[in-house]
């Protein structure tokens, strides 16, 4: 991969993410929730193939990886819950209604594809780029604000912001994107399970 492509891949993935969010917001259909994330993952896999090949896959078996992942998961869940309680009950803002149901395609996208795309964009690309110029706290805050905005859910906006802050901290501490991707996968899987149980 040429150095020019390496420099352009972050902005390219970011543009794809912005386009995806705009399409999902404009056309809140199941197809928009499923196919754009899949396309971004496929393109990102190609763009980041050297990093994927060079990733220490054996770390997934280590206790320290799972300790960091569980910390990111539990602390993120607590942070998001606190944020949702503050906004929903402190300011009486209700959750928005979604125009599609929980289907197998939505579940797969939410549990597998979205965590990969979101962690790549908000932690690896945005947070890492800002970190070089602004320092930790501004980088974490800006990337977490953007992470919250991308979910276009006012009732959970503070929750998503706090969740983003926790995951920025864990990514910065471990330097391992896999930790926050797996934590995000588990987080979304738990949310999908709760949605399925509640109907």
C-alpha positions in Angstrom: 0.0 0.0 0.0 1.4 3.4 -1.0 2.1 6.1 1.6 -0.4 8.3 -0.2 -3.2 5.7 0.3 -2.2 5.3 3.9 -2.5 9.0 4.5 -5.9 9.2 2.8 -7.5 6.1 4.4 -8.5 7.8 7.6 -10.3 10.7 5.9 -11.9 8.2 3.4 -13.3 6.0 6.2 -14.5 9.2 8.0 -16.3 10.4 4.9 -17.9 7.0 4.4 -19.1 7.1 8.1 -20.5 10.6 7.7 -22.3 9.5 4.5 -23.7 6.4 6.2 -25.0 8.5 9.2 -26.6 11.0 6.8 -28.3 8.2 4.8 -29.5 6.4 8.0 -30.9 9.7 9.3 -32.6 10.6 6.0 -33.9 7.1 5.2 -34.4 5.3 8.6 -34.9 1.9 6.9 -33.6 -1.5 7.8 -31.5 -1.6 4.5 -29.7 1.6 5.5 -28.9 0.1 8.9 -27.5 -3.1 7.4 -25.7 -2.5 4.0 -23.7 0.7 4.6 -21.9 -0.6 7.7 -21.1 -3.9 5.8 -19.7 -1.9 2.9 -17.5 0.2 5.2 -16.2 -2.9 7.0 -15.3 -4.5 3.7 -13.5 -1.4 2.5 -11.8 -0.8 5.9 -10.5 -4.4 5.9 -8.8 -3.7 2.6 -7.4 -0.3 3.7 -6.1 -1.6 7.0 -5.0 -5.1 5.9 -1.4 -4.6 7.1 -2.5 -3.7 10.6 -5.0 -6.6 10.6 -2.2 -9.0 9.5 0.2 -7.5 12.1 -2.3 -7.6 15.0 -1.3 -9.8 17.9 -4.3 -12.2 17.6 -2.8 -14.3 20.5 -3.6 -11.4 22.8 -7.2 -12.4 22.5 -6.3 -15.5 24.6 -4.6 -13.5 27.4 -6.1 -12.7 30.8 -5.0 -9.1 30.6 -6.9 -8.6 27.3 -10.1 -9.9 28.8 -9.5 -8.0 32.1 -9.2 -4.8 30.1 -12.2 -5.7 27.9 -14.4 -6.5 30.9 -13.4 -3.2 32.6 -14.2 -1.3 29.4 -17.6 -3.1 29.2 -18.7 -2.7 32.8 -17.4 0.9 33.3 -18.9 1.9 29.9 -22.3 0.4 30.8 -22.3 2.1 34.1 -21.3 5.5 32.5 -24.0 5.2 29.9 -26.6 4.2 32.4 -25.8 7.2 34.5 -25.9 9.5 31.5 -29.3 8.1 30.4 -30.8 8.5 33.9 -29.6 12.1 34.1 -31.0 13.1 30.7 -34.2 11.0 30.7 -35.3 11.6 34.3 -33.5 14.8 35.1 -34.6 16.6 31.9 -37.7 14.4 31.1 -36.4 13.6 27.5 -38.0 10.4 26.0 -36.2 7.9 23.8 -37.0 8.3 20.1 -39.1 5.7 18.4 -37.4 3.6 15.7 -39.2 2.8 12.5 -37.9 -0.8 12.1 -38.0 -3.9 14.3 -35.3 -6.1 15.6 -34.5 -8.5 12.8 -31.6 -11.0 12.4 -29.9 -8.5 9.9 -30.2 -5.6 12.4 -28.9 -7.8 15.2 -25.8 -8.9 13.2 -25.1 -5.3 12.0 -25.5 -3.9 15.6 -23.5 -6.6 17.3 -20.7 -7.2 14.7 -20.4 -4.5 12.1 -21.2 -1.3 13.9 -18.7 -1.8 16.7 -15.9 -2.4 14.2 -16.8 0.7 12.2 -17.5 3.0 15.2 -14.3 2.0 17.1 -12.2 2.4 13.9 -13.7 5.9 13.3 -14.1 7.3 16.7 -11.2 5.8 18.6 -8.5 4.9 16.0 -9.0 7.7 13.5 -10.6 10.7 15.3 -9.3 10.2 18.9 -5.8 9.2 17.7 -5.5 12.1 15.3 -6.7 14.7 17.8 -4.4 13.2 20.5 -1.4 14.2 18.6 -2.4 17.9 18.5 -4.7 18.6 21.5 -3.7 16.2 24.3 -5.8 13.5 25.9 -8.8 15.3 27.4 -9.8 17.5 24.4 -9.2 14.5 22.1 -11.4 12.2 24.2 -14.1 14.9 24.7 -14.3 15.8 21.0 -14.3 12.2 19.7 -16.9 11.3 22.4 -19.2 14.2 21.4 -19.0 13.1 17.8 -19.7 9.5 18.9 -22.8 10.6 20.8 -24.0 12.8 17.9 -23.6 9.8 15.5 -26.3 7.9 17.4 -28.8 10.7 17.0 -30.6 9.8 20.3 -31.1 12.9 22.5 -32.2 10.9 25.5 -29.0 8.8 25.4 -26.6 11.6 24.3 -24.9 12.1 27.6 -24.8 8.3 28.1 -23.1 7.8 24.7 -20.7 10.7 25.5 -19.7 9.1 28.8 -19.4 5.7 27.2 -17.1 7.2 24.5 -15.0 8.7 27.2 -14.5 5.4 29.0 -13.6 3.7 25.7 -11.1 6.4 24.8 -9.5 5.9 28.1 -9.2 2.2 27.6 -7.9 2.5 24.1 -5.3 5.1 25.2 -4.3 2.9 28.1 -4.0 -0.4 26.3 -3.1 0.8 22.8 -5.2 -2.1 21.6 -8.2 -1.4 19.4 -9.3 -5.0 19.8 -10.1 -4.3 23.5 -12.7 -1.6 22.7 -14.0 -3.5 19.7 -14.7 -6.6 21.7 -16.2 -4.5 24.6 -18.4 -2.7 22.1 -19.5 -6.0 20.6 -20.4 -7.4 24.0 -22.2 -4.2 25.0 -24.3 -4.2 21.8 -25.0 -7.9 22.2 -26.3 -7.3 25.7 -28.5 -4.4 24.4 -29.9 -6.6 21.6 -30.6 -9.4 24.0 -32.5 -7.0 26.3 -34.5 -5.7 23.3 -35.4 -9.2 22.3 -36.5 -10.2 25.8 -38.6 -7.0 26.2 -40.1 -7.5 22.7 
